[in-house]
Amino acid sequence: MLITVGELLHGPVGERTTDAAVLVRDGKIAAVGPREAIVARAPASVARWDFPGGTLLPGLIDGHVHLSFDASAEPFTALLASEVPTPGLLSAMAGRAGQLLDCGVTTVRDLGDRGAAAIRLREAITAGRVRGPRILAAGSPLTPPGGHCWFLGGEVADEAQLRALVRRNAEAGADVIKVMASGGHITEGGAAMWESQFTTEQLAMVVDEAHRFGLPVAAHAHSAAAVASAVEAGVSTVEHCLWMDGPDGVDRRTAVARSMAARGIAVCGSLCGYDWRTKLARDGEAATRAFYDRLSWLDELGVALITGTDAGIPQAVFDDYVSMLELYAWLGFPAERVIELATVSTARALGLSGTTGRVAPGLDADLVVVDGDPRLDLSVLRAVRLVVARGEPHAVRGAEERA
């Protein structure tokens, strides 16, 4: 296929081509550049898509989702109805994956389910039976008995069980190992968000076992102590990273953050549009900025940031990806830098730089075309005209409503 546009954003800040074209062949980007030159290289019979007023950019990445959760007040009901993923659950997950694709999201990292549900959906998408984004799946997250999200089947009581679950997830086809380093707010009776669930030594065992299979480790960590332990243990990414110190305190540890930057450990803020907009309306600008500017602080210290919505938990819906990006803009990140975070930077942090995240020859054809210029206004990203996932065009649903 041949796509021509008024503006092409290659991904990195400052890299753009006006009056541009992209040639796609066999699922890959074959050529990128000025329209006239690329059109001359295209076969006469090529399928052509023309958007003279549109902007083309790399497919967006959501680095933290839960496709098996339904974003309701009780998001796990369908998931927990059976020990194995049912056809109904997998169909609902496929629908949610489709919603993300409609938003221009062509890659997601699913960080926790039960019964390898996301792995099964990933296989169906890869085989072409279902349309959806590329999925990196974690399987059941490791947690202590009765710990955060214990109902997902990842309870481990000692080193032997810890290593055994890592092996089971790896053998089931996991792309990443998830460990609940701290408690959370959606598990009744479990550890509080500011409480650690594993020691530094135990987290190091998780990392050691995961590395035997060549897998990265994502650590759910709300508390400052859990973040510090995860970083010392050598995880690949820290999820949430609220730096909590008790129910009301915050302890941002600069030395730990600098260690993250030095060791290449990325942070996914796991933000949903509903949460930050609700907090802004309820608590005001000063309190909201004080809570979320940890992202700016981490960025200033050189910590890599991953864009992610935590879609699936209550109120974190699958069809409002852009509201998460708008938080970064509200914090003062330039729009073009936000686009870079959602593509180039997140792809790099997830180990996908050689696959996606940029509009460059040889990479998978993960592409989005929108009306207008998102460098001027990120809300333009809601006006999706075309999504291409690994070379396959996707019929976008609901673009006019989102715009």
Buried (B, 14 or more C-beta within 10 A) or exposed (E): BBBBBBBBBBBBBEBBBEEBBBBBBEEBBBBBBBBEEBBEEBEEEEEEBEBEEBBBBBBBBBBBBBBBBBBBEEBBEBBEEEEEBBEEBBEBBBBBBBBBBBBBBBBBBBBBBBBBBBBBBBBBBEEEEBBBBBBBBBBBBBBBEEBBBBBBBBBBEEEEBBBEBBBBBBEBBBBBBBBBBBBBEBBEEBBBBBBBBBEBEBBBBBBBBBBEEEBBBBBBBBBBBBBBBBBBBBBBBBBBBBBBBEEEEBBBBEEBBEBBBEEEBBBBBBBBBBBBBEBBEEEEEEEBBEBBBBBBEBBEBEBBBBBBBBBBBBBBBBBBBBBBBBBBBBBEBEBBBBBBBBBBBBBBBBEBBEBBBBBBEEBBBBBBBBBBBBBEEBBBBBBBBBBBBBBEBBEBBEBEEBB
